[in-house]
Amino acid sequence: MKIYQSSLSFPEVAQLSKEERSLVCRGADQSVLQHEGKKRAVGIGIVIALVLAGISIGRDYGFLGGMVGGAIGAGLGSFLLHQILVHAARPYVREALRRRHST
């Protein structure tokens, strides 16, 4: 699976100007947040699980270890959640481009 920083880095929008790319991707991101609630819920669950796992593993090294483990878990979980949402946005970007070209 390819890792994208945001929907702005999709190959489908590479030929658009910066303003057009922002408009298309902003609309797609809003659609994802409205229609992909299950994926978002799963992603939030992943974040919580990784935070708790990090705290649990880090507790062997005391309070500070638990805090560091929790922070690492939060970072990994947030990264996974972001990737889920970015990949979910790709069909919406394609649809927005299709609508844009048909008018």
N, C-alpha and C positions, 0 to 999 in steps of 0.2 A: 504494500500500500504506500503510495506516495504521500509525503508529508507536505502540507501547505500551511503557510503562515496565516493566510486568510483567504476568503473567496476572491479577493483582488488578484491573487496569484494564479488563478485558473487559466489554462491555455485558451479557453473559449473567449476570454475577455482581453487577451493580450493585445489585440489589434485596435481596441477602443482607446479613445483619449482618456486621460485621468478622470475628468469630470463624468464622462459617460460610464466609465467603469465603476465609479463610486455610486452613481444612481442605480445601475443594474444590480450591483452587489448589495447595496443597502436594502433594496426591495426584496431581494432573495433572502437576506438574513432575517428580515422581519417575517417573511413567509415561513421560514424554518422555525422561528420561535413560536409562531401561531400553530403550526401543523405537526411539529415533531415533538410534542410533549413527552411521549414515551421515551424517546431517545435521550431527551434532556434529563428525565427522571432517572434513567439507568446511569447516565453519566454522573449525576450528582451522587448516586449510590456508590459509584466507583471512587469518587473523590473521598467520600466519608470512610469507605472501607480502607483505602490506602492511608488516610490520616490515622485511623485507629491502629492499623497494622504497624505503621511507623512508630507510633507512640509505644505500642506494646513491645516491639523489638528494641527500641531505644531505651526503655525503662531499665534494661540490664545495666545501663551505664549511668543511672541516676536520673534526677529530674531534668538536667540539661540534655542528656541523651534522648529522653522522651520528647523534649521540645524540638530537638534537631530532627529526630525521626518523624515526628508529626509534620514538620515543615517540608521535609523531603517527600513524604506521602502526599501532602497537599499539592506540591508542585507537580508530581507525576500524575495525580488524579486530575488536576486542572488541565494538564497537557492532553490527557486522553479525552476529557470532556470536550475540549476545544476541537480536537481532530474529529470527533463524532459529529459535532455540529457543522464544521466546515464541509465535511464530506456529504452531509445531509443537504447542504445548500446547493450542491452542484446541479441537481435536476432543476431547481428553481431558477438558477442562473441561465440554464439552457432554455427554459420556458420563457423567461423574460427576453432573452435575445431573439427567440423565434417570434414573439409578439412584436418586438421592436422592428424586426425586418419585414414583417407582413403588413405593417401600416405605412 
